[in-house]
């Protein structure tokens, strides 16, 4: 670097290979939310505890579930601390509500060794209640897609285009729960004949529906229903939201996997409810039954309670249709690596 570029105020990052610019553009660095970082500062915790917390925060963010399985020796090596200092840091962070650690029991590969604890980073309750007071970043509004869809809808009129309102969302600006409540209020006020026509219009992708002469819906509410149907008609059929109704009681579709914390607790409870020799096979059967078998129709906590009760009572049997060689990675350990580029 030339002497001219070394002088303060004369560095031109776009023209020179300034090491500061190269460090920001080409190297990896971590991101720390400002409200959480400043809350940690106000607590006056030692720097060693901050190192441990941000290490687990980075690993949990990379994995996507905010959990990590790091041996305490590796944490000490990564943070340049000794093991006793890391242990004290865990005790302080748990007391502040910043992390939660779960002991999964004995290591399946080595019964004489304790398995690595699962650590989850959390937002302290004191910070959570005042999180809305902190300023938020400005986000760009996705107007281009909505404007394109609205233009396409107006350029292709339907046979009853003169009677249809503009294809604008009447529930714009509402949250998902408020939107569902407002739409349910409209459908509940419909007569049975109007509700049948409304459901048919949603199913067939039509933007118009007839109303009874003595309809309980006001003129404004009828216009809102027509606007909602026009919005649905302007969308692709694959993205149509379902009409409000009772929640299905059948088993959920798609794969369901237990979280790292649920697997760790289940492994610990199964080991405590049976002998160590039978625990790995029972754990494999229970996980399959909850994720793919008969217990899949229950919520994970309810399914785990059912399985543990049957194991304690000696009533647990191998699940029907369970593949003999089915295997599930019970916990994905975190591997050393660099954080994703910001």
N, C-alpha and C positions, 0 to 999 in steps of 0.2 A: 504494500500500500504506500502511495506517495506521501511526502510530507504535507502536501496541500490537503489531502484527504484526512490526515490525522488531526488537523486543527478543528477545534470545536466550532460548529456552525457551518462548516464548508463541506461536510460529507454529503455526497449525493448517492443515496442507496440505489436509485434506478440506473446509475452509470458505473458504479464501482462494486467490487466484491467485498462489501463491508461485512466483517465477520458477524456483526450483530444481526444484519439482515439475513445472512445465510443461516444463522442459528434459528431464526424465527421461521424462515421459509422451508428449510430442508430437514431440520431435526425434529424429533418428537418432544412433546411437552404435555404436561397434564393440565386439566381444567379444574378449577376449584370454585364452586358457587360462592359468590361474595357474601350473601347472608349467613351461610353456614361457617365460612372462614372467620368472619367477624364475631360470630357468636362464640366460637372456640377461643378467640382472643379475649373476649370479655370474661370468660371463665377462668382465665389465668392458668390454664393447664400447662405443664412443662412441654418443651419442644419435643422431647422423646415420645410423649403420648400423641402429639400431633403427627409425627412421622408415621407411627403405627396406624393411626386412623386413616391418613391419606393413602397409605399403601393398600389397605383393604378397600378403600373407596375406589381406587384405580382398578384393582383386580375385579371387584364386583361390577363396575361399569363396563369393563371389557367382556365379562361373561353375560351381562344382560339381566341377571337376577339379583344383583347386589349382594351376592354371597361369594365366599372364597374359602378355599381349604389350603391354607398355608401352614406348614410346620413352624413351630415357634423358633426353631433354629434358623430357618430361612428368613423369617421376619427380622430376627436379630441381625443377620448378615446384610439384608437389604437396607435396613435402617441404620447400620453401623452402631449397634447397641449390643449390650450383653443380655443374656437370657433373663436374668432377674429384673432388669429394667423393663423388658418387654412384658413380663408378668405383671409388674406394678402398673404399667400403662393399661393393660387389659382391665385390671380391677377398677382403675379410675374411669375408663371409658364406659364400662358397664354401669358403674354407679351414676354417671351422667346421662345414661340412656342413648349413647352414641353407637354402641355395638351390642349385638346379642350373639352369644356363643352357645352352641349345642354340642354335647359330647355324643358321638354316634356309637360308643361302646368299643368293643375289641375289634382289632383289624381282622378281616376275614382271612387274609393271606397268612397272618401270623397271630394266632390266638394269644400269645404271650406278650403282645405289644398293643398299646392303646392306639386306636385310629385317630387320624387328624381331625381336630374339632372344626365344625363349620361356623364361620364367622359372617354375620350379616350386619352391614352398616345401616344405621337408622337415623331419622331426623328427631332430635330431642323434642319433647312435648312443649317445652318453653318456647322454642323457635317456631314450632308448627302453628301455634295459636296466633302468632303475630307475623306469619309469612306474608299475608296480603298487604302489610304495611310497607314492605320493601318494593322499590320500583322494579318494573318488568321491562324487558327488552322490547323494542318495537318490532313487530312481525309484519311481513308483507302479506297483504290480503290477496287470496287467490281469486281475483276478479276475472281474469281472462277466460277461464273455463266456463264460468257462469254466464258471462256475456256472450260467449260463442254459442252455448246451448240455447240461450234466450233468443238470439238472432236467428238460429236455425228453426226454432219453433215458430216464430212470427213469419218467417219466409215460406213456411209450408202450412197453409191454413187447412183446417179440417172442414168437413161438410157443414158444420154448424159454427163456423168461425165467427159469424156476426153475433152469436149469443154467448161466446166464451169470453171470460175476462182474461187479462194479461197473465201469462204463465210465470207469475212471480210467486215465490214461496210466502204464504200468509203467516208462517211461523218463523220467519227469519229473525235471527237474534236470540232465539230461545235455546236453552240447553236441551239435551236429549230428554231429560225427565219432564221439564216444563212442556216440551213439544208433545210428548205422549199424553200428558194430562189434558192439554187443550184439545187434542184430537179426540180423546176418549169422551170428553164432555160433549163434543158435537155429535158423535155417533150414538151416545146414550139418549140424546134428545130426539133422535130419528124414530119414526114409526117402523114397525116390522117390514112393511113394503119398501120404505125408503132405505132401510138398512140392507135389504136384499139387492136393491138396485146399486147401492154404493159398493157393496162387496163385488158384484159382478163387474162394475166399471173398473175397479182396481184390478180385477183378475184379467179382464180383456184389454186393458190399456186404453180405455176410453176417457175422454175429458169432459163428459156431460152426463148428468143424471137428472131424472125428473123428481119433483117434490109433490106431496099431497096438497090439495087446495087448502086444507086446514092444518098445514104443517106447523109443528111446535117451534120450528126454527125461524128466527127472524130473518129479514132480508139481508142483514149484514152477515149473519151466520151462514145463510145459503150461499152468498157470494164467496165466503171463506172456503166452504166445501168445494165449490167449483174451481177456485184458484188452486186448491190443493190437488184436485184431480188433474188440472192442466199441468201442474208441475210434475206430477208422476208420469203423465203422457209424454212430456218432453224428455224424460230420462230413458236410457236404454232399459229394456225389459230385465236384463240380468241384474240391474242395480235397484230394482223397485223395492222399497221397504215394505215389510209385511203389514197387513192391516192389524190394528190393535185388537187383541183378544186374549183369552186365557193362555197362560204359559204351558208349553207342551210338557207332558209328564214322561215322555219316552226318554231313552238314554241319549245323552249328547252325542252329536256327530263329530267326526274328526278325532285325531289322536289326543289322548289325555295323558300327560306325564306328571308324576308327583314331583314336587319341588325338592330341592336339596335338603331343606330343613325337614320336610315331611318324611323323606327317606331316612334321614339321620335319627329322628325321633322313633320312627317305626322300627328301625334296626335295633335301637337301644331297648325298646319295649318288648320286642320279640325275644331278644336275648335274656331279658329278665323274666319272661313268662315260660321259658322252656329251657332245655339243656343246651349247652354250647354246641354239641355235635349236630343236633337237629335244627339249630337256628338258621343256618344259611339256606337250607332247602325250604323251610317254612317261610322265610322272608321272600324268597323267589316266588313261591306260590301266592303269597298275599299280594305282592306287587302286581303280578299278572292279573289276579282277580279284580284288583281295584282299577287298573288301567285298561284292561281289555275283557274282563270276565263278568261274572254276575254282580259284583259290587260296584261296577262302573256307573250304575244308575243313581248311586248315592253320592253325596258330596264327600271329598277326601277325608275330612275329620270324622264324619259319620261312618264311612266305610272302614276306616282304621279301627274305630271303637268296636264295630261288629266283629272284625277279624280277631282282634285281641281277646274279646270276650269268649269267642269260640275256642281259641287256643288255650286259654286258662281253664275252660271247662272240659277240655279234651274232646270237643265236638268238631274240631276242624278236620276236613277231608280235602284231598287233592281236588282242585277245581276241574269241572268237566270241560272237555275239549282243550285243555291246556297242552300246547306242544311239548313233547318230552325234552327237547333241546333248547327251549326258549331261554334267552339270557338277556339281562338288562344291566347296563352299567350303573351301578348304585353309587352315584356321586362322580362328578367329573372334576378331577383335580386341576388346579390352576397351574399352568406351565409358565416358566419364565419367558418373558417377552417384553416388547416395547409397547407403550400405549399407542392407540390409534392417533393418526394425525388430526389435529384440531382444525 
